[in-house]
Amino acid sequence: MQARSAASVAAILQATIQVLLQVGKQRLTTTRVALRAGVSVGTLYQYFPNKSALLQAALKRHLAEVTEVVELVCKEQHGKTLRQMVIALITTFFQAKVRDAKTSVALYSVSSDVDGAKIAQQMGTRFQEALVRMLAFAREQLTTDPQLVASMLQSMMIGVSRRMCESSASKSNSTP
């Protein structure tokens, strides 16, 4: 039963992204998502009470996936030089964000509608903690507060990512 529930939720969230990409956030409806997922609207409502909850869950899942990739690469970098750490971190982060760039852009476009800042803050805390732990295991001693360095790295990566999403969103909105 739990496996079937997890499969239903995964199908619904995947369908949410597909419908969002196909028709945009204004025309996305729970009925369209249920149809695309191959479940009844009643089944969809068992897991998600409304469109907002659906989009919020899709955004959470996306940000959690990116955060998990960051956490993994940070663990893999223990004992390496700061340069190696930063290169691996930045490369991995941007690969995760552009792996499906259209999804990142679409979810960024709905984030302000579904309290995305709160979700991003929760994931940002995990992201920050992974960076601090990684920096603690650098081959050379860090001469600056690891929290500050981690915060600067995180802000830089997220800022560039946000700019890419905003730029892509404005291009897709300006084309008929």
Backbone as CSV, one residue per row, in Angstrom:
resi,resn,N_x,N_y,N_z,CA_x,CA_y,CA_z,C_x,C_y,C_z
1,MET,0.821,-1.202,0.000,0.000,0.000,0.000,0.865,1.266,0.000
2,GLN,1.914,1.290,0.850,2.784,2.465,0.907,3.530,2.670,-0.405
3,ALA,3.978,1.574,-1.013,4.686,1.679,-2.288,3.764,2.249,-3.362
4,ARG,2.511,1.831,-3.347,1.552,2.342,-4.324,1.290,3.831,-4.072
5,SER,1.197,4.227,-2.815,1.007,5.645,-2.480,2.196,6.470,-2.947
6,ALA,3.395,5.982,-2.686,4.604,6.691,-3.106,4.651,6.805,-4.626
7,ALA,4.250,5.735,-5.318,4.231,5.762,-6.782,3.190,6.760,-7.290
8,SER,2.046,6.813,-6.641,1.005,7.769,-7.034,1.488,9.201,-6.841
9,VAL,2.088,9.474,-5.709,2.602,10.821,-5.431,3.671,11.193,-6.452
10,ALA,4.589,10.271,-6.729,5.648,10.540,-7.713,5.045,10.826,-9.088
11,ALA,4.058,10.031,-9.487,3.403,10.234,-10.790,2.688,11.584,-10.831
12,ILE,2.036,11.948,-9.744,1.320,13.223,-9.681,2.304,14.393,-9.762
13,LEU,3.416,14.300,-9.038,4.396,15.391,-9.063,5.065,15.508,-10.433
14,GLN,5.356,14.374,-11.057,5.929,14.401,-12.403,4.925,14.998,-13.390
15,ALA,3.674,14.617,-13.263,2.626,15.159,-14.129,2.462,16.667,-13.902
16,THR,2.625,17.100,-12.671,2.530,18.532,-12.360,3.569,19.307,-13.163
17,ILE,4.789,18.817,-13.169,5.861,19.478,-13.926,5.522,19.462,-15.419
18,GLN,5.080,18.326,-15.918,4.759,18.213,-17.348,3.650,19.189,-17.750
19,VAL,2.608,19.255,-16.944,1.498,20.170,-17.246,1.963,21.618,-17.115
20,LEU,2.743,21.907,-16.098,3.273,23.261,-15.915,4.085,23.683,-17.134
21,LEU,4.922,22.797,-17.626,5.732,23.104,-18.806,4.874,23.235,-20.061
22,GLN,3.830,22.453,-20.136,2.995,22.439,-21.333,2.043,23.631,-21.414
23,VAL,1.375,23.958,-20.310,0.336,24.991,-20.379,0.608,26.217,-19.504
24,GLY,1.630,26.173,-18.666,1.943,27.305,-17.802,1.170,27.281,-16.500
25,LYS,1.576,28.144,-15.587,0.981,28.106,-14.243,-0.472,28.583,-14.219
26,GLN,-0.848,29.519,-15.096,-2.221,30.017,-15.088,-3.218,28.938,-15.515
27,ARG,-2.832,28.096,-16.455,-3.752,27.097,-16.991,-3.574,25.723,-16.345
28,LEU,-2.624,25.590,-15.445,-2.449,24.325,-14.727,-3.630,24.133,-13.781
29,THR,-4.273,22.964,-13.871,-5.381,22.647,-12.971,-5.148,21.258,-12.387
30,THR,-5.774,21.005,-11.264,-5.657,19.679,-10.661,-6.256,18.615,-11.578
31,THR,-7.288,18.967,-12.324,-7.902,18.024,-13.261,-6.913,17.644,-14.362
32,ARG,-6.225,18.633,-14.917,-5.220,18.348,-15.955,-4.096,17.476,-15.401
33,VAL,-3.668,17.787,-14.201,-2.574,17.019,-13.593,-3.014,15.578,-13.350
34,ALA,-4.209,15.400,-12.796,-4.712,14.044,-12.526,-4.806,13.241,-13.821
35,LEU,-5.334,13.860,-14.853,-5.456,13.191,-16.148,-4.082,12.773,-16.662
36,ARG,-3.121,13.675,-16.597,-1.755,13.401,-17.064,-1.099,12.303,-16.232
37,ALA,-1.369,12.283,-14.928,-0.767,11.295,-14.016,-1.450,9.933,-14.118
38,GLY,-2.636,9.907,-14.722,-3.368,8.644,-14.825,-4.037,8.249,-13.526
39,VAL,-4.427,9.259,-12.746,-5.147,9.003,-11.492,-6.428,9.827,-11.500
40,SER,-7.342,9.468,-10.634,-8.578,10.255,-10.538,-8.285,11.552,-9.783
41,VAL,-9.144,12.525,-9.982,-9.004,13.785,-9.251,-9.128,13.514,-7.754
42,GLY,-10.006,12.578,-7.383,-10.153,12.212,-5.971,-8.865,11.677,-5.387
43,THR,-8.145,10.863,-6.154,-6.849,10.348,-5.682,-5.864,11.486,-5.502
44,LEU,-5.840,12.402,-6.456,-4.945,13.553,-6.339,-5.243,14.329,-5.058
45,TYR,-6.537,14.546,-4.783,-6.919,15.308,-3.595,-6.633,14.564,-2.288
46,GLN,-6.440,13.262,-2.347,-6.030,12.528,-1.136,-4.651,12.990,-0.682
47,TYR,-3.821,13.363,-1.631,-2.434,13.744,-1.331,-2.214,15.255,-1.325
48,PHE,-2.951,15.963,-2.161,-2.754,17.403,-2.320,-4.112,18.097,-2.332
49,PRO,-4.397,18.932,-1.334,-5.729,19.524,-1.213,-6.069,20.572,-2.279
50,ASN,-5.030,21.111,-2.947,-5.299,22.147,-3.946,-4.080,22.330,-4.862
51,LYS,-4.237,23.196,-5.831,-3.184,23.477,-6.809,-1.932,24.023,-6.130
52,SER,-2.115,24.876,-5.169,-0.978,25.464,-4.462,-0.145,24.392,-3.756
53,ALA,-0.817,23.474,-3.082,-0.110,22.394,-2.382,0.640,21.508,-3.368
54,LEU,0.062,21.318,-4.514,0.670,20.519,-5.573,1.957,21.178,-6.071
55,LEU,1.878,22.453,-6.370,3.055,23.180,-6.851,4.120,23.295,-5.765
56,GLN,3.672,23.478,-4.525,4.605,23.552,-3.411,5.367,22.239,-3.266
57,ALA,4.676,21.119,-3.380,5.323,19.812,-3.267,6.302,19.579,-4.412
58,ALA,5.944,20.008,-5.611,6.851,19.861,-6.754,8.108,20.696,-6.547
59,LEU,7.950,21.907,-6.042,9.098,22.767,-5.766,9.975,22.165,-4.669
60,LYS,9.342,21.666,-3.597,10.095,21.023,-2.511,10.914,19.854,-3.033
61,ARG,10.292,19.031,-3.848,10.991,17.861,-4.381,12.180,18.287,-5.226
62,HIS,11.991,19.284,-6.068,13.082,19.769,-6.930,14.247,20.305,-6.095
63,LEU,13.930,21.161,-5.141,14.987,21.743,-4.309,15.662,20.695,-3.429
64,ALA,14.899,19.710,-2.968,15.481,18.624,-2.173,16.457,17.805,-3.014
65,GLU,16.102,17.555,-4.276,16.997,16.804,-5.158,18.313,17.544,-5.360
66,VAL,18.248,18.849,-5.591,19.465,19.645,-5.769,20.273,19.652,-4.476
67,THR,19.603,19.813,-3.345,20.284,19.825,-2.050,20.966,18.490,-1.773
68,GLU,20.312,17.394,-2.095,20.912,16.071,-1.882,22.165,15.893,-2.725
69,VAL,22.160,16.414,-3.942,23.344,16.345,-4.804,24.489,17.148,-4.172
70,VAL,24.164,18.319,-3.652,25.169,19.158,-2.997,25.718,18.451,-1.755
71,GLU,24.847,17.885,-0.950,25.297,17.172,0.249,26.238,16.024,-0.112
72,LEU,25.908,15.300,-1.157,26.741,14.173,-1.576,28.113,14.644,-2.057
73,VAL,28.153,15.646,-2.906,29.449,16.117,-3.401,30.283,16.691,-2.257
74,CYS,29.643,17.321,-1.300,30.386,17.855,-0.150,31.041,16.723,0.647
75,LYS,30.340,15.626,0.842,30.917,14.470,1.545,32.085,13.887,0.768
76,GLU,31.937,13.831,-0.544,32.976,13.257,-1.395,34.250,14.097,-1.416
77,GLN,34.168,15.346,-1.023,35.323,16.246,-1.105,36.183,16.268,0.158
78,HIS,35.780,15.564,1.196,36.561,15.561,2.438,38.003,15.181,2.156
79,GLY,38.927,15.992,2.685,40.357,15.718,2.546,40.986,16.305,1.297
80,LYS,40.204,16.957,0.476,40.749,17.549,-0.748,41.111,19.010,-0.501
81,THR,41.760,19.616,-1.480,42.123,21.025,-1.341,40.878,21.894,-1.475
82,LEU,40.972,23.112,-0.990,39.853,24.053,-1.105,39.495,24.274,-2.570
83,ARG,40.504,24.390,-3.408,40.265,24.584,-4.842,39.474,23.409,-5.422
84,GLN,39.896,22.191,-5.120,39.190,21.007,-5.622,37.745,20.978,-5.110
85,MET,37.587,21.326,-3.833,36.250,21.337,-3.240,35.323,22.303,-3.960
86,VAL,35.804,23.507,-4.149,34.970,24.552,-4.741,34.635,24.219,-6.192
87,ILE,35.605,23.729,-6.935,35.348,23.367,-8.335,34.312,22.249,-8.407
88,ALA,34.467,21.227,-7.591,33.509,20.111,-7.597,32.122,20.582,-7.166
89,LEU,32.070,21.407,-6.155,30.798,21.919,-5.650,30.057,22.729,-6.709
90,ILE,30.734,23.710,-7.279,30.097,24.587,-8.262,29.683,23.797,-9.502
91,THR,30.557,22.941,-9.973,30.239,22.131,-11.152,29.019,21.261,-10.902
92,THR,28.995,20.588,-9.777,27.886,19.692,-9.455,26.583,20.457,-9.271
93,PHE,26.640,21.564,-8.575,25.433,22.376,-8.353,24.821,22.815,-9.683
94,PHE,25.636,23.376,-10.558,25.089,23.875,-11.814,24.653,22.741,-12.742
95,GLN,25.329,21.618,-12.683,24.858,20.467,-13.467,23.470,20.037,-12.980
96,ALA,23.265,20.038,-11.668,21.956,19.659,-11.114,20.881,20.661,-11.520
97,LYS,21.222,21.932,-11.553,20.239,22.959,-11.903,19.915,22.973,-13.391
98,VAL,20.903,22.695,-14.255,20.638,22.774,-15.692,20.318,21.417,-16.308
99,ARG,20.391,20.359,-15.511,20.034,19.026,-16.012,18.657,19.081,-16.654
100,ASP,17.760,19.775,-16.010,16.440,19.999,-16.575,16.112,21.477,-16.354
101,ALA,16.768,22.305,-17.156,16.680,23.755,-16.968,15.248,24.274,-17.096
102,LYS,14.465,23.692,-18.005,13.081,24.162,-18.169,12.276,23.955,-16.896
103,THR,12.509,22.838,-16.217,11.811,22.584,-14.956,12.245,23.598,-13.901
104,SER,13.549,23.862,-13.815,14.040,24.852,-12.852,13.395,26.206,-13.090
105,VAL,13.328,26.620,-14.344,12.737,27.913,-14.692,11.243,27.927,-14.357
106,ALA,10.540,26.853,-14.728,9.093,26.796,-14.470,8.800,26.839,-12.976
107,LEU,9.563,26.084,-12.199,9.328,26.077,-10.755,9.723,27.411,-10.125
108,TYR,10.766,28.033,-10.647,11.144,29.362,-10.154,9.998,30.342,-10.408
109,SER,9.328,30.202,-11.553,8.247,31.131,-11.892,7.035,31.001,-10.972
110,VAL,6.856,29.850,-10.333,5.716,29.675,-9.427,6.115,29.823,-7.959
111,SER,7.395,29.935,-7.688,7.854,29.906,-6.290,7.249,31.020,-5.435
112,SER,7.084,32.205,-6.003,6.512,33.299,-5.199,5.034,33.071,-4.909
113,ASP,4.375,32.228,-5.711,2.953,31.938,-5.506,2.714,30.889,-4.418
114,VAL,3.753,30.130,-4.066,3.563,28.991,-3.160,4.524,29.038,-1.963
115,ASP,4.883,30.236,-1.537,5.778,30.408,-0.393,7.129,29.722,-0.632
116,GLY,7.617,29.882,-1.845,8.887,29.281,-2.229,10.065,29.759,-1.400
117,ALA,9.993,30.986,-0.900,11.101,31.501,-0.095,11.290,30.666,1.166
118,LYS,10.194,30.249,1.778,10.273,29.423,2.985,10.882,28.056,2.665
119,ILE,10.456,27.466,1.564,10.988,26.164,1.147,12.478,26.297,0.839
120,ALA,12.837,27.349,0.102,14.239,27.574,-0.244,15.082,27.801,1.011
121,GLN,14.525,28.473,1.994,15.253,28.716,3.237,15.534,27.401,3.970
122,GLN,14.555,26.515,4.003,14.750,25.220,4.651,15.847,24.423,3.957
123,MET,15.806,24.385,2.640,16.831,23.669,1.884,18.164,24.393,1.998
124,GLY,18.116,25.710,2.062,19.340,26.503,2.193,20.089,26.203,3.477
125,THR,19.356,25.904,4.530,19.997,25.541,5.805,20.774,24.241,5.646
126,ARG,20.169,23.255,5.012,20.863,21.980,4.763,22.080,22.204,3.868
127,PHE,21.921,23.014,2.847,22.977,23.348,1.900,24.152,23.961,2.656
128,GLN,23.862,24.947,3.485,24.880,25.657,4.268,25.622,24.693,5.197
129,GLU,24.887,23.841,5.884,25.509,22.886,6.802,26.443,21.930,6.062
130,ALA,26.051,21.495,4.880,26.906,20.599,4.083,28.193,21.309,3.683
131,LEU,28.094,22.572,3.304,29.288,23.332,2.926,30.232,23.518,4.107
132,VAL,29.696,23.857,5.251,30.528,24.060,6.444,31.244,22.763,6.812
133,ARG,30.508,21.640,6.780,31.136,20.342,7.082,32.247,20.033,6.083
134,MET,31.990,20.290,4.806,33.004,20.038,3.790,34.251,20.870,4.059
135,LEU,34.065,22.148,4.313,35.201,23.047,4.541,36.012,22.646,5.769
136,ALA,35.371,22.058,6.750,36.069,21.615,7.964,37.075,20.510,7.657
137,PHE,36.866,19.795,6.555,37.744,18.693,6.190,38.695,19.034,5.044
138,ALA,38.874,20.323,4.782,39.790,20.735,3.709,41.227,20.355,4.071
139,ARG,41.992,20.043,3.056,43.395,19.651,3.260,44.186,20.791,3.911
140,GLU,43.928,22.025,3.477,44.620,23.165,4.090,43.676,23.886,5.056
141,GLN,44.250,24.566,5.997,43.474,25.286,7.020,42.822,26.517,6.406
142,LEU,41.561,26.677,6.694,40.826,27.849,6.250,41.188,29.012,7.169
143,THR,41.493,30.184,6.593,41.881,31.335,7.412,40.707,32.262,7.707
144,THR,39.556,31.950,7.160,38.341,32.734,7.367,37.298,31.827,7.997
145,ASP,36.358,32.418,8.699,35.273,31.671,9.333,34.569,30.784,8.306
146,PRO,34.496,29.461,8.535,33.857,28.549,7.583,32.393,28.909,7.294
147,GLN,31.681,29.423,8.297,30.287,29.845,8.089,30.214,30.966,7.050
148,LEU,31.138,31.910,7.156,31.168,33.042,6.227,31.517,32.567,4.818
149,VAL,32.516,31.710,4.706,32.919,31.195,3.393,31.769,30.395,2.775
150,ALA,31.152,29.546,3.572,30.036,28.741,3.082,28.890,29.644,2.633
151,SER,28.605,30.661,3.405,27.531,31.587,3.069,27.829,32.325,1.763
152,MET,29.069,32.732,1.584,29.450,33.430,0.352,29.340,32.500,-0.861
153,LEU,29.818,31.280,-0.728,29.725,30.311,-1.821,28.267,30.044,-2.180
154,GLN,27.476,29.796,-1.156,26.066,29.503,-1.373,25.359,30.685,-2.038
155,SER,25.598,31.876,-1.544,24.954,33.068,-2.109,25.352,33.273,-3.566
156,MET,26.612,33.042,-3.867,27.090,33.209,-5.236,26.408,32.206,-6.164
157,MET,26.378,30.952,-5.770,25.782,29.921,-6.632,24.280,30.139,-6.813
158,ILE,23.593,30.434,-5.740,22.153,30.637,-5.825,21.834,31.917,-6.598
159,GLY,22.646,32.946,-6.408,22.441,34.186,-7.154,22.573,33.990,-8.654
160,VAL,23.597,33.270,-9.065,23.791,33.000,-10.494,22.641,32.138,-11.015
161,SER,22.266,31.139,-10.242,21.161,30.259,-10.631,19.867,31.061,-10.768
162,ARG,19.596,31.923,-9.825,18.389,32.755,-9.865,18.402,33.655,-11.097
163,ARG,19.547,34.233,-11.371,19.661,35.124,-12.537,19.403,34.352,-13.824
164,MET,19.919,33.129,-13.912,19.685,32.296,-15.089,18.191,31.997,-15.242
165,CYS,17.540,31.671,-14.137,16.102,31.368,-14.173,15.293,32.594,-14.573
166,GLU,15.631,33.747,-14.018,14.906,34.974,-14.345,15.096,35.343,-15.811
167,SER,16.308,35.192,-16.291,16.606,35.505,-17.679,15.846,34.571,-18.618
168,SER,15.852,33.299,-18.305,15.139,32.318,-19.136,13.637,32.535,-19.063
169,ALA,13.122,32.857,-17.898,11.686,33.089,-17.749,11.252,34.305,-18.546
170,SER,12.046,35.369,-18.523,11.652,36.568,-19.265,11.718,36.319,-20.764
171,LYS,12.657,35.486,-21.227,12.729,35.161,-22.661,11.521,34.349,-23.087
172,SER,11.127,33.361,-22.246,9.982,32.527,-22.621,8.666,33.296,-22.528
173,ASN,8.598,34.303,-21.672,7.375,35.114,-21.564,7.244,36.116,-22.695
174,SER,8.371,36.491,-23.315,8.323,37.496,-24.362,8.087,36.902,-25.744
175,THR,8.230,35.601,-25.879,7.971,34.965,-27.169,6.551,34.446,-27.228
176,PRO,5.862,34.682,-28.336,4.460,34.245,-28.433,4.322,32.754,-28.480
